[in-house]
Amino acid sequence: MPLAMNRNVFITCAVTGSGATQDKSPHVPRSPEQIANSAIDAAKAGAAIVHCHVRDAQTGAPRRDVALYREVTERIRDADVDVVLNLTAGMGGDMVFGSVESPLPVASGTDMAGATERMAHIRECLPEICTLDCGTMNFAEADYVMTNTPGMLRAMGKMMTDLGVKPEIEAFDTGHLWFAKQLVAEGILAPDALVQLCMGVPWGAPDDLNTFMAMVNNVPDDWNWSAFALGRNELPYVAASVLAGGNVRVGLEDNLMLAKGQFATNAQLVERAVNIVENMGASIMSAADVREQLKLTKRAPV
């Protein structure tokens, strides 16, 4: 497929994630106030969308607490900056097996929940977008599996569509895109789907450009898409994604560094992405632009 550069780009900031990064950088936000403030700063720096997880305020461990999501949502919606809110719905599918000789019972760290429970905070907060991790995948951890069965994804996808919350399909490999297209064909997801290409997450799609273009070439022409890569390739992938026709994601969920030896804030990563995009001759979309393009409805404070 010939490259067709995207000239109007939206930036998503993934504010904190659920990985064990809270003690690796002083800038990873933990409390709802810190998460919301970091998201607001990212929006002021040029992010049209903020993608949020929540954490325990003391330990930084990932949580699925509806009250924490509600506080983050209220703080962001009460802010003096307009931004599209994207909440994760990926929590509740964590399976940690025992040893290779005794995989059952499952080990500490397992967090498996039903579709209704996994969607509780989405139903409560009604973000404009929420994520749908569109497949099961081994991660770098020895015995951890991100678990999303076809039945679970069909159920959660229908709940999102019925709530009027746009799913952001998280595709970690080509098979995830294949199943996402099946969900559209079945009418569970709307035809004008939104997808995030997640590159370089062990053991999903590696972040080499050949694999990236294979992912891009599997995205239907009438879908909107964005991409990111982990670590030191996060900022190079801003340019790669725009050049390939997509939008971009940066943030502390995916990368902690602005340069070697220099910890980043979310706002600094967004500012760097804005500079890259504009130096390529493209324009940065506002939250209002994104709502129009993705057919989103702006939500009032909870």
Sequence and secondary structure as in RCSB ss.txt:
>XXXX:A:sequence
MPLAMNRNVFITCAVTGSGATQDKSPHVPRSPEQIANSAIDAAKAGAAIVHCHVRDAQTGAPRRDVALYREVTER
IRDADVDVVLNLTAGMGGDMVFGSVESPLPVASGTDMAGATERMAHIRECLPEICTLDCGTMNFAEADYVMTNTP
GMLRAMGKMMTDLGVKPEIEAFDTGHLWFAKQLVAEGILAPDALVQLCMGVPWGAPDDLNTFMAMVNNVPDDWNW
SAFALGRNELPYVAASVLAGGNVRVGLEDNLMLAKGQFATNAQLVERAVNIVENMGASIMSAADVREQLKLTKRA
PV
>XXXX:A:secstr
      SEE EEEE S SSS TTT TT   SHHHHHHHHHHHHHHT SEEEE EE TTT  EE  HHHHHHHHHH
HHTSSS  EEEE   TTEEEE   SS   S  TT EE  HHHHTHHHHHH  SEEEEE S EE SSTTEEE   H
HHHHHHHHHHHHHT EEEEEESSHHHHHHHHHHHHTTSS SS EEEEEES TTS   SHHHHHHHHHTS TTSEE
EEEE GGGHHHHHHHHHHTT EEEESTTT  EEETTEE  HHHHHHHHHHHHHHTT EE  HHHHHHHHT     
  
